[in-house]
Amino acid sequence: MATTKLTGKDLRQIGYPEGKVIGFAMKALEAHYKGKSKKFKLELLQRVIENPALYLKHEQLGAVAKSLIIKTEHNETIDLLKNRLDYPIYGLEGIEPGAVNQMEIAMKLPVTRAGALMPDAHQGYGLPIGGVLATENAVIPYAVGVDIGCRMCMTLYDLPPVFDRVQTERLKGMLMENAKFGSAVFKKPKEHAVLDRSEFNEINILKSLKDRAYSQIGSSGGGNHFVEFGTTELLSNENEFALPAGKYLAVLTHSGSRGLGANIARHYTKLAMDTCKLPSEAKHLAWLDLNSEDGQEYWLAMNLAGDYASACHHQIHERMAASLGEQPLAMIENHHNFAWKEQNEEGKELIVHRKGATPAGKGVLGIIPGSMTSPGFIVRGKGEQASLNSASHGAGRVMSRRRAKETLSKREVLKHLNDAGISLIGSGLDEAPMVYKNIHEVMAQQQSLVEVVGQFTPKVVRMCGDERFQEVD
């Protein structure tokens, strides 16, 4: 007996586009036209695609018609504004032209309402790293970044920050035992409530990522991610931690949401680029409307990835605290690859994307690291509206990874590390201290954005790779 059931291939052959339109059509046929001939169904759907507006109020096919119209509208190229919106640039003299050009394009998006470029900015995909962009009712996956929820976290301990040979070897052992990077994960990952979140069961892309998220929890990514011991000096008795000014042993971590965030970013970036057609120079800035199903899904998935990134950091610090045999006196943390719903001065809600930028609302604490041989800073935001309550997320690169590998030698990097008294595990030439801007200059360029609460000096650093730097090619 011949089947009367249509397939997605049948629908594509009569012009139905890839995506949720086909799903809506198949669902409508199964629910309301089961038993009808294949010819009847094809002719019906043909009429709908030829004139979807006639079927918008149709009880059975309205959702199909609406989806077709939205798809058609989104397949038309969206024009950029002729003139870009004004925006401030902090530390322009130290920012490469490519990053400025990317920001110029972002400020021409029809959904853009404000923006700012931080002093550590450099070129990326879509929005430059160090770019801050406020949009209306739209979220741009590539303006959040691939490593969703990439963040900083620091804990302070009531222990003397002594880094003699014996103590340094002890701390190295702790880093080797309690920090995992890249493809290395813990054999017995720790449980965490974030893994029980309902989003893992309610959003299709997340269903396939839960096992990977469980296996990677408590670990760090590759690249510029690190776990390190150092000395934090609080500069004043007047601080949010109720701690006296002085020096403390500290653990500082930098990492994100691992494979979970990367796969969310890839999935929703493709959806955005499929439905939001922009000129070629702006294609990586494709957005999802927050009133759409895809936009709502991405927002939920992004927030889950951010909470997962936070959980990874907390587990790293829990392991370090257990090894030290101490409970931390204080913890400071912040995202710097994320999007937030925030109100502007007129009370209008905007979506503020910070891609490599630190939240710096009035009184908000954050961490701005330097390099492995230069200090990082605990900062308190000043709430500067011009910068969209933002500051830099670090020193920023002045040298690409490729150029670093081609031009730097292990000998000069090792001398630099030894002169600075840094003990390093892992890493490579592409993360050498000299690939970064001068953090003191970067901080000077954003004095109107943040005030310094404390300074962190790294001493024992672990990055991706189990080998010591001396053995890395």
Secondary structure as the mmCIF struct_conf table of DSSP 4:
data_model
#
loop_
_struct_conf.conf_type_id
_struct_conf.id
_struct_conf.beg_label_comp_id
_struct_conf.beg_label_asym_id
_struct_conf.beg_label_seq_id
_struct_conf.end_label_comp_id
_struct_conf.end_label_asym_id
_struct_conf.end_label_seq_id
HELX_RH_AL_P HELX_RH_AL_P1 GLY A 8 GLN A 13
TURN_TY1_P TURN_TY1_P1 ILE A 14 GLY A 15
HELX_LH_PP_P HELX_LH_PP_P1 TYR A 16 PRO A 17
BEND BEND1 GLU A 18 GLY A 19
HELX_RH_AL_P HELX_RH_AL_P2 LYS A 20 HIS A 32
TURN_TY1_P TURN_TY1_P2 LYS A 34 GLY A 35
BEND BEND2 LYS A 36 LYS A 36
HELX_RH_AL_P HELX_RH_AL_P3 LYS A 38 GLU A 50
HELX_RH_3T_P HELX_RH_3T_P1 PRO A 52 TYR A 55
TURN_TY1_P TURN_TY1_P3 LEU A 56 LYS A 57
TURN_TY1_P TURN_TY1_P4 GLU A 59 LEU A 61
HELX_RH_AL_P HELX_RH_AL_P4 GLY A 62 HIS A 74
TURN_TY1_P TURN_TY1_P5 ASN A 75 ASN A 75
BEND BEND3 GLU A 76 GLU A 76
HELX_LH_PP_P HELX_LH_PP_P2 THR A 77 LEU A 81
BEND BEND4 LYS A 82 ASN A 83
HELX_LH_PP_P HELX_LH_PP_P3 ARG A 84 ASP A 86
STRN STRN1 ILE A 89 ILE A 89
BEND BEND5 TYR A 90 GLY A 91
HELX_RH_3T_P HELX_RH_3T_P2 LEU A 92 GLY A 94
BEND BEND6 ILE A 95 ILE A 95
HELX_RH_AL_P HELX_RH_AL_P5 PRO A 97 ALA A 106
TURN_TY1_P TURN_TY1_P6 MET A 107 LYS A 108
BEND BEND7 LEU A 109 LEU A 109
TURN_TY1_P TURN_TY1_P7 PRO A 110 VAL A 111
STRN STRN2 THR A 112 HIS A 122
BEND BEND8 TYR A 125 LEU A 127
HELX_LH_PP_P HELX_LH_PP_P4 PRO A 128 PRO A 128
STRN STRN3 ILE A 129 THR A 135
BEND BEND9 GLU A 136 ASN A 137
STRN STRN4 ALA A 138 VAL A 139
HELX_RH_AL_P HELX_RH_AL_P6 PRO A 141 VAL A 144
BEND BEND10 VAL A 146 ASP A 147
TURN_TY1_P TURN_TY1_P8 ILE A 148 GLY A 149
STRN STRN5 ARG A 151 TYR A 157
BEND BEND11 ASP A 158 LEU A 159
HELX_RH_AL_P HELX_RH_AL_P7 ARG A 165 ASN A 178
STRN STRN6 PHE A 181 PHE A 181
TURN_TY1_P TURN_TY1_P9 GLY A 182 SER A 183
BEND BEND12 LYS A 187 LYS A 188
HELX_LH_PP_P HELX_LH_PP_P5 PRO A 189 GLU A 191
HELX_RH_3T_P HELX_RH_3T_P3 ALA A 193 ASP A 196
TURN_TY1_P TURN_TY1_P10 SER A 198 SER A 198
HELX_RH_AL_P HELX_RH_AL_P8 GLU A 199 GLU A 202
BEND BEND13 ILE A 203 ILE A 203
HELX_RH_AL_P HELX_RH_AL_P9 ASN A 204 LYS A 207
TURN_TY1_P TURN_TY1_P11 SER A 208 LEU A 209
HELX_RH_AL_P HELX_RH_AL_P10 LYS A 210 GLN A 216
TURN_TY1_P TURN_TY1_P12 ILE A 217 GLY A 218
STRN STRN7 SER A 220 SER A 220
BEND BEND14 GLY A 222 GLY A 222
TURN_TY1_P TURN_TY1_P13 GLY A 223 ASN A 224
STRN STRN8 PHE A 226 LEU A 234
BEND BEND15 ASN A 237 ASN A 237
BEND BEND16 ASN A 239 ASN A 239
TURN_TY1_P TURN_TY1_P14 GLU A 240 PHE A 241
BEND BEND17 ALA A 245 ALA A 245
STRN STRN9 GLY A 246 SER A 255
HELX_RH_AL_P HELX_RH_AL_P11 ARG A 258 THR A 275
BEND BEND18 CYS A 276 CYS A 276
HELX_RH_3T_P HELX_RH_3T_P4 SER A 280 LEU A 285
STRN STRN10 LEU A 288 ASP A 289
TURN_TY1_P TURN_TY1_P15 LEU A 290 ASN A 291
BEND BEND19 SER A 292 SER A 292
HELX_RH_AL_P HELX_RH_AL_P12 GLU A 293 LEU A 324
TURN_TY1_P TURN_TY1_P16 GLY A 325 GLY A 325
BEND BEND20 LEU A 329 LEU A 329
STRN STRN11 ALA A 330 HIS A 335
BEND BEND21 HIS A 336 HIS A 336
STRN STRN12 ASN A 337 GLN A 343
TURN_TY1_P TURN_TY1_P17 GLU A 345 GLU A 346
BEND BEND22 GLY A 347 GLY A 347
STRN STRN13 GLU A 349 LYS A 355
BEND BEND23 GLY A 356 GLY A 356
STRN STRN14 ALA A 357 PRO A 359
TURN_TY1_P TURN_TY1_P18 LYS A 362 GLY A 363
STRN STRN15 LEU A 365 ILE A 368
TURN_TY1_P TURN_TY1_P19 MET A 372 THR A 373
BEND BEND24 SER A 374 SER A 374
STRN STRN16 GLY A 376 GLY A 381
HELX_RH_3T_P HELX_RH_3T_P5 GLN A 385 SER A 387
TURN_TY1_P TURN_TY1_P20 LEU A 388 LEU A 388
BEND BEND25 ASN A 389 ASN A 389
STRN STRN17 SER A 390 SER A 392
BEND BEND26 HIS A 393 ALA A 395
STRN STRN18 ARG A 397 ARG A 397
BEND BEND27 VAL A 398 MET A 399
HELX_RH_AL_P HELX_RH_AL_P13 ARG A 401 THR A 407
HELX_RH_AL_P HELX_RH_AL_P14 LYS A 410 ALA A 420
TURN_TY1_P TURN_TY1_P21 GLY A 421 GLY A 421
STRN STRN19 SER A 423 ILE A 425
BEND BEND28 GLY A 426 GLY A 426
HELX_RH_3T_P HELX_RH_3T_P6 LEU A 429 GLU A 431
HELX_RH_3T_P HELX_RH_3T_P7 PRO A 433 VAL A 435
STRN STRN20 TYR A 436 TYR A 436
HELX_RH_AL_P HELX_RH_AL_P15 ILE A 439 ALA A 444
TURN_TY1_P TURN_TY1_P22 GLN A 445 LEU A 449
STRN STRN21 VAL A 450 ARG A 462
BEND BEND29 CYS A 464 GLU A 467
STRN STRN22 ARG A 468 ARG A 468
HELX_RH_3T_P HELX_RH_3T_P8 PHE A 469 GLU A 471
#
